[in-house]
Amino acid sequence: MNDSQSERTVVLLGIGHTNAHIVREWIRRPIPDTRLVCISNYSKATYSGMLPGVLAGNYHLEQMEIDLQQLCDRAGARLILGTVTGLNNDRQEVLLEGQPAVRFDAISIGIGSTTKPDVSVSDDATLVPVKPMQTFLRRIEKQVDDTEVKRDEGFRVTVVGGGAAGVEIAFCIPNFIQRTLQSSEQVNVPCCVTLIHRGEELTPGTTDGLNKRVRNEFRKRGVEVLLGTGVTQVVGNRAVLSDGRELISDLLIWCAGATPPPLLNSLELPTDAAGFLLIDNTLKTLADLPIFVVGDSGTMQDREVPKAGVYAVRQGPILWENLNRILHGEPLKPYEPQQQFLKLLNKGNGSAIGEQGRISFEGRWVWWLKNWIDSQFLKKYQDASSS
Ligand SMILES: Cc1cc2nc3c(=O)[nH]c(=O)nc-3n(C[C@H](O)[C@H](O)[C@H](O)COP(=O)(O)OP(=O)(O)OC[C@H]3O[C@@H](n4cnc5c(N)ncnc54)[C@H](O)[C@@H]3O)c2cc1C
């Protein structure tokens, strides 16, 4: 049996950086005669910008989480926790495993991206993909607990992926490993980090200035950086590299690139070559349906937009406007991606590296700024008194 069809329904599939904005708008000014249904695979949403800070011990886990039930209650929205199996595009329904289908008048799909290794990985591999982020800490904790640490070898961490996320994780992971070893009463040994990156430069898309600061910091800390190197296979604690070498890791964190969640491919909507859903400049699918696709899940047909949270966040107000417009049969508003944005990398030691335009900078004040921006952002979703 389907849900009641007496009023219009807006569905948000995945409550990430863009869709969460819609829930917040709904708290302040719900669309009349319309109900909001949110569907998520986890009861908490995580804010990736703070994940490295949680590893470094700058924040508790809860500080990077948004309690979705609480947020939806504030908006008078229904939250469905479950597994979506597909869409029935003719009937405009979301199909769920073991639950009734949900009809929609408009839907926004924002289920992000995954970081699935594109190489063969044995069942007993020490590899931990960074996503889903909701379970990342638990999974690396388990890997540390399962490791028989040897005093003379240290705890060997390999991070695969030298984008901003991989770099921040490489900066911040030693603190987490040390804390976990202490709490599990294991031998406390130094954490030795290796960063592997397929490209010739770390943090692609940034200036030489930022890049130099990152490399200097790794040099100071003794982090080994392997550029122009890929992983071709992971067997147990052994990663086979593209140059034939083998690298032993007690923990191998996979943080390389954004891959499409498999669900996207089963929605019978136009996709790009990778499998992300193609959208026009109003964030709408290319199919003639009231379906928006936001954040990492969408690829603009004629613009190259990086898959980054800052873009997903800026799509929020456009999506809100366009959900209203589509329900009222009005022309949709175009989204114009920003040309550049402030980049801030947490070094995990009370300092950060940043870049705005062509200028790079570094210091405690940069960390202070990052902390302030991230905390203010999350407060809007965590604090019931904020509007
Ligand atoms: C470690 C790390 C650090 C990063 N730091 C930054 C940064 O500092 N700045 C920046 O701009 N970008 C950063 N990024 C990139 C950023 O996280 C993504 O670009 C951003 O999360 C995209 O937002 P989104 O709304 O598309 O997806 P998400 O924020 O990932 O939200 C998707 C939501 O959908 C849910 N979901 C997934 N599948 C389903 C399903 N089948 N059914 C229902 N719900 C589902 C997920 O649980 C999640 O809550 C970082 C990424 C990583 C991995």
The ligand as an SDF file (V2000), in Angstrom:
LIG
                    3D

 53 58  0  0  0  0  0  0  0  0999 V2000
   37.6580   12.7070    4.7610 C   0  0  0  0  0  0  0  0  0  0  0  0
   36.9680   13.6800    3.8640 C   0  0  0  0  0  0  0  0  0  0  0  0
   37.0760   15.0280    4.1240 C   0  0  0  0  0  0  0  0  0  0  0  0
   36.4730   15.9430    3.2820 C   0  0  0  0  0  0  0  0  0  0  0  0
   36.6190   17.2640    3.5680 N   0  0  0  0  0  0  0  0  0  0  0  0
   36.0680   18.1650    2.7510 C   0  0  0  0  0  0  0  0  0  0  0  0
   36.2400   19.5610    3.0070 C   0  0  0  0  0  0  0  0  0  0  0  0
   36.9070   19.9520    3.9770 O   0  0  0  0  0  0  0  0  0  0  0  0
   35.6560   20.4210    2.1520 N   0  0  0  0  0  0  0  0  0  0  0  0
   34.9260   20.0080    1.0680 C   0  0  0  0  0  0  0  0  0  0  0  0
   34.4340   20.8330    0.3230 O   0  0  0  0  0  0  0  0  0  0  0  0
   34.7340   18.7030    0.8090 N   0  0  0  0  0  0  0  0  0  0  0  0
   35.2870   17.7690    1.6100 C   0  0  0  0  0  0  0  0  0  0  0  0
   35.1060   16.4410    1.3400 N   0  0  0  0  0  0  0  0  0  0  0  0
   34.2000   16.0390    0.2440 C   0  0  0  0  0  0  0  0  0  0  0  0
   32.7600   16.0650    0.7790 C   0  0  0  0  0  0  0  0  0  0  0  0
   32.6270   15.1700    1.8590 O   0  0  0  0  0  0  0  0  0  0  0  0
   31.7200   15.6810   -0.2660 C   0  0  0  0  0  0  0  0  0  0  0  0
   31.9420   16.3890   -1.4280 O   0  0  0  0  0  0  0  0  0  0  0  0
   30.3230   16.0000    0.3080 C   0  0  0  0  0  0  0  0  0  0  0  0
   30.0720   15.1760    1.4020 O   0  0  0  0  0  0  0  0  0  0  0  0
   29.2430   15.8210   -0.7300 C   0  0  0  0  0  0  0  0  0  0  0  0
   28.0150   16.1130   -0.1260 O   0  0  0  0  0  0  0  0  0  0  0  0
   26.7130   15.2810   -0.5010 P   0  0  0  0  0  0  0  0  0  0  0  0
   25.5690   15.9820    0.1120 O   0  0  0  0  0  0  0  0  0  0  0  0
   26.7040   14.9910   -1.9410 O   0  0  0  0  0  0  0  0  0  0  0  0
   26.9480   13.8740    0.1890 O   0  0  0  0  0  0  0  0  0  0  0  0
   27.1110   13.4890    1.7130 P   0  0  0  0  0  0  0  0  0  0  0  0
   27.3870   14.6690    2.5480 O   0  0  0  0  0  0  0  0  0  0  0  0
   28.0770   12.3630    1.7290 O   0  0  0  0  0  0  0  0  0  0  0  0
   25.6720   12.9760    2.1210 O   0  0  0  0  0  0  0  0  0  0  0  0
   25.0890   11.8510    1.5550 C   0  0  0  0  0  0  0  0  0  0  0  0
   24.1440   11.2640    2.5700 C   0  0  0  0  0  0  0  0  0  0  0  0
   23.3670   10.2700    1.9280 O   0  0  0  0  0  0  0  0  0  0  0  0
   23.3150    9.0930    2.7250 C   0  0  0  0  0  0  0  0  0  0  0  0
   23.1540    7.9620    1.8200 N   0  0  0  0  0  0  0  0  0  0  0  0
   24.0970    7.3430    1.0740 C   0  0  0  0  0  0  0  0  0  0  0  0
   23.5510    6.3250    0.3820 N   0  0  0  0  0  0  0  0  0  0  0  0
   22.2390    6.3140    0.6800 C   0  0  0  0  0  0  0  0  0  0  0  0
   21.1650    5.4900    0.2870 C   0  0  0  0  0  0  0  0  0  0  0  0
   21.3120    4.4870   -0.5810 N   0  0  0  0  0  0  0  0  0  0  0  0
   19.9450    5.7390    0.8110 N   0  0  0  0  0  0  0  0  0  0  0  0
   19.7610    6.7630    1.6810 C   0  0  0  0  0  0  0  0  0  0  0  0
   20.7480    7.5700    2.1020 N   0  0  0  0  0  0  0  0  0  0  0  0
   21.9850    7.3570    1.5960 C   0  0  0  0  0  0  0  0  0  0  0  0
   24.6490    9.0810    3.4620 C   0  0  0  0  0  0  0  0  0  0  0  0
   24.5730    8.3230    4.6400 O   0  0  0  0  0  0  0  0  0  0  0  0
   24.8680   10.5520    3.7350 C   0  0  0  0  0  0  0  0  0  0  0  0
   24.3080   10.9560    4.9510 O   0  0  0  0  0  0  0  0  0  0  0  0
   35.7280   15.5050    2.1630 C   0  0  0  0  0  0  0  0  0  0  0  0
   35.5990   14.1340    1.9070 C   0  0  0  0  0  0  0  0  0  0  0  0
   36.2180   13.2290    2.7330 C   0  0  0  0  0  0  0  0  0  0  0  0
   36.1060   11.7610    2.4130 C   0  0  0  0  0  0  0  0  0  0  0  0
  1  2  1  0
  2  3  1  0
  2 52  2  0
  3  4  2  0
  4  5  1  0
  4 50  1  0
  5  6  2  0
  6  7  1  0
  6 13  1  0
  7  8  2  0
  7  9  1  0
  9 10  1  0
 10 11  2  0
 10 12  1  0
 12 13  2  0
 13 14  1  0
 14 15  1  0
 14 50  1  0
 15 16  1  0
 16 17  1  0
 16 18  1  0
 18 19  1  0
 18 20  1  0
 20 21  1  0
 20 22  1  0
 22 23  1  0
 23 24  1  0
 24 25  2  0
 24 26  1  0
 24 27  1  0
 27 28  1  0
 28 29  2  0
 28 30  1  0
 28 31  1  0
 31 32  1  0
 32 33  1  0
 33 34  1  0
 33 48  1  0
 34 35  1  0
 35 36  1  0
 35 46  1  0
 36 37  1  0
 36 45  1  0
 37 38  2  0
 38 39  1  0
 39 40  1  0
 39 45  2  0
 40 41  1  0
 40 42  2  0
 42 43  1  0
 43 44  2  0
 44 45  1  0
 46 47  1  0
 46 48  1  0
 48 49  1  0
 50 51  2  0
 51 52  1  0
 52 53  1  0
M  END
$$$$
